[in-house]
Amino acid sequence: MFLQGLKRVCLALSACLMLVSCASLDEEDSLRAELKKWLFLAQTKHFTSKQTCTIGVFELASSELRSTAPRKVTTFREALHYIRKDRAVTFDMPGVTPSEISEGVMSLDLSHGLGLVSAGVGPYLDCLEEGPIMNGFYAVLTSPEAVTIYSPAGNFLLMVYPPEAVALFMRGNV
């Protein structure tokens, strides 16, 4: 009787561990609901979420940000003021690439800059497979036309790319 009960407990624990290991970091519908607060979303072009990362590519009905989008910042010091308070920011720095933004934040505050970098690099390495989507992410990361939004509390990086009317979302669980 005792062994039978022990077997059931072991099976139940194994089933729970399997479910947890299959869990993803984000669900597409809840992520879309979160992003709709800031963006005019259309269709989802790509969505991958694993335990460690999420990548999403969303078509936009408009490349303009909603009035409820995170606070616009025009300098790295201003950005750090809000990032240190765990507030999301929109980098309003025309001509500055998302990659340069991460470098600028890191040069002023390494730990917060690394947080921004890890929100993008981890998902880029873990959730993207080589091919057109990875190439597209790299192109946007290095484009001066991209608008960068960073949420330290949500641990995500969001890049709006007006020339293609798309938004690229990256979240890691680091």
N, C-alpha and C positions, 0 to 999 in steps of 0.2 A: 504494500500500500504506500509506504513512504517513498520507495523508488519510483513508483508510478507518478506520484505527486511531484517529485523532483524532476522527472522527465518533462512533465507538463510545464513546469516553471522554466526549465532550460529551453524548451521549444518556444515558449512565449518570449523570453529574452532574445533569442536568436531572431525571431520574427521582427521584434522591435528594432534591433540593430540593423537588420536588412532594410527596413523602412527608412530609418534615419540615414543610412548610407546612400539611399537613392534620392533623398530630398534635394531640392534645388534651393538656391539662395533667394530667388524671386519667382513669382508667378506673373505671367505676361499681363493678365487682366488687372491685377493690383498695381503693377508697375505703370501701365498705361494710365490708370486713374490718378496715380501720383504725378505723372508727367503732364497730364492734361491741365493741371493747375497752372503750369508755366508756358505750355506750348499748344499750338493749334495742330493736334495730331490728325493724321489721316491713317493710312494702312501701315501695318507692320511688315517690313521687308525681310527682317531676319530677327530671330530671338533664340538665344541659347542661355540656359541657366543650369549651372552645376552647383555642387555644395560650396565651391570656393569662389565662384565668379558668375557674373551675368554680363552678356553683351546683347544690345538691342539696336536695331536700325529701324527708324520710323520715318515714313514719308510725312511731310508737313503740308497742311492746307495753306499755311502762310509761314514764312520764315521769321516773321515778327514775333517777339516774345509778348506774352500776356502781361498786363499791368501788375499781376501778382507774382511775376518772376522775381528771383532773388535780387537783392540790392546790387545796383551797378557800382562798380569801383573802377577808378581810372589810374590808380597807382598800385604798386605792389605793397607799399606800406599801408595804404587804406585797406587793401584786401586782407592783409595779415591781421589788422585790427578786428575784423569780423570773423575771420577763420579761427582765431584764437578763442573766440566766444562760441565756436561751433555753429556759426551762421553761414548759410550758403551765400555765395556771391556770383555775380555775373561780371566777367572781366570785360569792361568797355575800353578796349585798347586796340583801336584799328591798326592793322598791319602787324600785329604781334601774334605769332602762332601759338597754339596750345603748348607745344614743346617749349617755346621760349618763356611762356608764362610759368610753367613748372620750374624752369631754371631760375627765373627771377624770384619766385617765392623761396626756393631753396637757398638762394644766395643770401637772403635776409634772415631766414629761420629754417635751419636744416630739418628739424623734426616735422614741422608743419609742411614744408616743401616735400619731404619724403612721403607724407600722408597723401598729398595730391598725386605724386608720381605713382604710388602703390595702387591708388584707385584706378589708374589706367593701365599700368604695366602688367600687373597680375592677370587681369582679365584678358589683356591682349595676348599674353603668352599661354594662358591656360584654357581660354574659351574659344579662341579663333584658330581655325585650320587654315593652312596656306591656301591662297586662292584669291578670288576677286574681293571678298569681304575684307580679308586682312589687308590687301593692297589699298582698298578704299579707306580703311581706318588710318593707315600710315599716311595716305595723301592728306586726309583732313588734319591729322596731328601736326603736319608740317605746313599747313596752309594759313597764310595771313588773313584769309577771308573767313575763317572759322570763328565762331563766337563760343567762348569757353565758360561753362558754369561748373562750379565745384561746390559740393556739399560735404564738409568734414563730418558732420553728424551722420549723414546717410552713407558716407564713404563711397561717393560716386562722382564720376566725371561725366559731364554731358557736353557734347559739342554740337552746335547747330551750324550747318553748312549751307548758307543761302544759295550758292550757285546750283546746287542739286535739290534744294528744298527737302533736306533730310536732317534728322537728329541722330547722333550716335551716342549711345549710353554705355557706360562701363562701370561695373561695381565689383569690388573684391571684398573678401571678408577678413582682410589682414588687420 
